[in-house]
């Protein structure tokens, strides 16, 4: 872990997606943060020590999903499956498959493995899995404010974690998508899927993969917009913790009373023609019971008394 010095910064963005607005000032205390996302090697150590069985490895309880068809209640997870034709970007089901047997050990289905991927980020972890790892390690998941402050690397207000340009001097600074998403992946950054967690340059705080590679869980419940900026400097929120659980439910599916948490950082599937969320301010809601082949996490330790 690395120490992230606390401070006040401009959180959010008014230039992109509505859920990132409005820009507002927030203060966070100093904390420690993992220098990389949690890797397959680290997660395997946790599973060996605890016997933890991830959400994706367990068959869903029919009582928790009364509207689900019985044939759909099997252990699995969402896997990106690029179509072989131009897709309608309004329908994510054209490139996501709920695949039986997909889990952290088998990231692309039961015949796949993580052999040779020890230094890649663990994926197919639901929120409860990430929290279980953090509690086992005696640490915690970051709040959204902590995560964004750390991702900015001291560049307050910058568009990207490394400055104003997405590819300064033509250099790829993160594992993202190049080409016509979701069918054409040019892999100009060298990777079609996940990458080793130190494959790209760290930010100003020495943190790797804060942008791209995999989305990362935070501990905050998702709300559709940020709160407005404090009218006075004395009223700037300190260490904010997000919204309430009931505010996080998906308004498009009121029958689902499943909380959503904030994901940060974007992933290797973020593309200019579809998802420009490879920025510190970007955020995305994720159901706590849903894992996928592009979602991981990292942890923090609070209570830093001296820098």
N, C-alpha and C positions, 0 to 999 in steps of 0.2 A: 504493500500500500504506500501511497504518497500523501503528504500533507497538502491540503488545499487551503490556502489562507482565506479566511472569511472576508466579507466586504459587502458593499452595496453595488448593485448593478441594474441595468435595464433588461428586464425579462420580457420575452415575447417579441412579436413583430407586427407591424401594421402594413407590411408590404406583400404578404403572401396569403395564406389561408385564414379564414375568419376565426377559427378556433385559437389562433396564435395571438389575437388582439385582445385588448389594447396593450401597447407597451407600457410597462409600469415598473416603478422602482421597488426592489426587494433587497433585504439584507439577510445574509446567512452567516452563521458562525463558522469558524474553522473546523475542518473535519479531515479524516483520512479517507482515501478512496482507492479501490483496486486500480492498478495501473493498466490493466487489460480487462476485457470481459472474462468471466469464468470459463475456463477451458474444459474440454472433454476429460483431460487428465485430472483436473481438480474435482470435477463432478464425480468421476469414477471413484476417487478416494473417498468422497462423502458417502456414496452408495455402499462401498465396501465396509465403511465404518458403522453405518447405521442400518443397512438393509432397506433403505428408502425405495419405494416403488412409485414412480412418477404417475401423474394423472393420466398421461397417454398410454400407460401400460395397464391401466385398470379398466375393466368393463363398466360402462356407465350404469348406474342404478336406475331402473325404469321409473321409480317413484320421483326421481329428480327431473325427469324429462317425460312427463305424461303425454305430450303431444307427439313424441317421436315414434316413427315406425319401428317395430321390434327388430327388423332386419338391419337397422342402422345403429343399433346399440351394441357396438363392439369397440374393443380397445384400438385406438389409432390416433392420428393427428393430421393436421393440414400440411400438405406437401405441394410445393410449387411445381406445376406441370405445364410447361410452355406449349401452347397450341401450335399446330403446323400451318395456321392460316391467320389472316388479320382478325383481331378480336374486337368486339364491342367493349370499350373501356368502361362502360357503365355496369358491366356484369362481371364481377370478380370471379364468379364460379366458372368462367371459361378457362381460368388458369390455376385455380386451387382445387385440390382433390383431398377429401377426407379419406386417408388411406389406412386400411387395416394393417396393423403391424408396424406402423411408423412410430418411432420413439427416439429417445436420445442416443440409443445404441445403434439404431437403424434409421438414419436421418432421411433416407429416400425410399423406405419400404423394407419389408422383411428380408429381402435378399441383399440389402446394402449393409455397410458396417462403418465404424469409425476407425478402422485400421489405418494407421498413418496420419490420423487427424488429431493426435493428442494436443497439438498447439492451436487447434481451431476452437472457436467458441462453441460451447454446448448449446444445442437447440432442442426444440420440442419440450421446453419446460413451461408448465403453467405457472401462474402466480404462486400457488401454494408450494410448488417445488422450489422456486427461487427463495421463498421465505424460509422454507425448511432448511435449505443449505445455509442461509445467513444465520439462522438461530443456532444451528450446529456449530458454526464457526465463531459464535459469540459476537456477531456483528449485525448489520441491518441492511435493508435496501434503501437507496437514496430517495429523498423527496424529489419532486419535480424541480423545485427551485435549486436544491443542491446539485442535481444532475446538470441543469442548464448552466449554472454558474461555473461548474467544473469544466464543462464542454467548451466554454468560451475561452478558456486558457488565459484569462487576463485581457482579452481583446473585447472590451465592453462595447456592445452595439455593432460589432462586425457581422457581416452577412454569414460568413463561414467560420469554422473553428480555427482557421489558419489565416483569415484575412478577408479581403474584398473580392478576390477572384476564385472561381470554382477550380480551375486548373491553372495555377500560376506558372507561366512559362511552359505551358503544355504538360506539366507534371500532374498525374493523378494523385490526389492526397487522401483518398478513401476508396473503399471497395463499393462501388455503385454500378448502375447499369448503363452501358453505352449501346445505342441502337434503338430499334423500334420495339418498345415493350408492348406485349409480353412474348412476341414470337422470335425476335431477332436480338441476340446477345453478341455483340462484337468483341466483348472481353478485352477491350483496349487497355484496361488496367491490369490485365494478366489473370483474371479470375472470373469463372462463370458462376460459381457458387460461393461458399464461405472461403475465407482466406486465413492464414495464420495471423494470430492477434497482434503481431508486431511487424506485419508486412508493409505498413504505411507509416509515415512520419508521425511522431507524437505531437500533441499540442503544446502550448506554452507552459502547462503545468507538468508535462512529461507523461500525459495519459494517452494511451493508444486506443484507436477504434471508437472514439466518442462519436464519430460520424461514420455511417455505413457499416458494412459487414452484417451485423444483426441489430434489430431493434432491442432495446433494453427496458425491462420492467422498472417502474418506480413504485413507491409505496402509496402514492396519492390517488384518490378516486378522481375520475375524469369529470370535468364540467365543461360545457360547450364554449365558454369564453373565460378569459382572465378577469379578475376584478379591476376596476379603474384605478388609476394612479392615486396615491395619497395626496390630499391637498397641501399638506405641510410636511416638511422634512421630519418632524418629530413623530409623524404618524406612519412612516414607512413600515410595512409589515416585516417582522423579524421571524425567520425560519417558518414560513407559512407551510401548512400541511394539506392544501387542496380542499376539495369540496366534501359534501356528505355522501354517504353510500347511496341514499335514495335519489340523489341528484345524478348519479352516474348511470342509472338505467337507460337503456336505449329507447328514445321516444318513438322510433320507427317500429319497435316491437314491444308495446306496453305489456304484453302477456309474459315477457321474459323478465323475471325479477332477479337477474344475474348481474352483480356489480361489474363495472368496468374500471380498470386502472389505466393510468397514463403510461404509454410507451414513448421513449425518446430515442433520437439519433438516426432514424432511418436504417436502411439495410442495403444489401447488395442488389435488391430488386427495385430500389428507388431510381426512377428514370426521368429525364427532362420532359418527355411527352406524357407522363402519367402521374408521378409522385415526386415533387421537388422537395422532399422532406429530409434532405441530407444537410440540415442546418441545425444549430443549437436551439433555435426558437421553435422548431417543428415539434408537433406532438400528435399522438394518435390514440384513440380509445381501444382497449382490448378487453374482451370478456375474461374474467379471472379463471374460467374453466377451459379456456381454449389455448392450445399450444400450436406452434407452427415451425416450419423449417427455416424461418428467418428471425426467430425471437430467442434472445438470450438474456443475460443480466450481468451486473457487477454489484459489489457491495461497498458499504461505507462503515466507518467507525467514528462515532461522535465523541465529544468530550475532550478535544484537543485543548490543553490549557496553555501551551506555550509554543510559539513558532521559532 
